[in-house]
């Protein structure tokens, strides 16, 4: 339908478009569906629609199923010795496989530095994990592991030795503060598995 303005008014033409019955029917159905969804949706979904925010469910808490000591003797102690052993005569990395072994164990150490901050099933684990000094030592271990990983990726023995020194420092600091009478050393120490290190015990 076309509507024209009278004399003395602007010569603008206003356009009015009629909606066909089918269009009205489709729009009505869509509106009814939205109304029904709004009525039946959960409060969280309705709140999301009103605020435009994305509703997320809280993730369940992570519950450790191993003790800190178990992680120490199977991951940290073992992986640490693989790194420290490169300083022994005849144990410096000789090939790509040796450097890859260093990378793998440095990665394990870095991951373990996060895990021990979650606590564990041991009698003192939760109390330790809640202390700032524990978290600081764990972070320092992770930093040393990342430095060792970077050294291994670049095949830089001198940088690896420096990272090893930092790792020794944080291990000693943590044990003096939290386990002075209960050392981890050697309880379940495993032998490195590369051919170059097969004689290491």
HELIX and SHEET records of a PDB file:
HELIX    1   1 UNK A   21  UNK A   40  1                                  20    
HELIX    2   2 UNK A   43  UNK A   51  1                                   9    
HELIX    3   3 UNK A   68  UNK A   71  1                                   4    
HELIX    4   4 UNK A   72  UNK A   76  3                                   5    
HELIX    5   5 UNK A   77  UNK A   84  1                                   8    
HELIX    6   6 UNK A   85  UNK A   87  5                                   3    
HELIX    7   7 UNK A   96  UNK A  115  1                                  20    
HELIX    8   8 UNK A  116  UNK A  118  5                                   3    
HELIX    9   9 UNK A  125  UNK A  129  1                                   5    
HELIX   10  10 UNK A  132  UNK A  153  1                                  22    
HELIX   11  11 UNK A  157  UNK A  178  1                                  22    
HELIX   12  12 UNK A  195  UNK A  197  5                                   3    
SHEET    1   A 2 UNK A   2  UNK A   4  0                                        
SHEET    2   A 2 UNK A  13  UNK A  15 -1                                        
END                                                                             
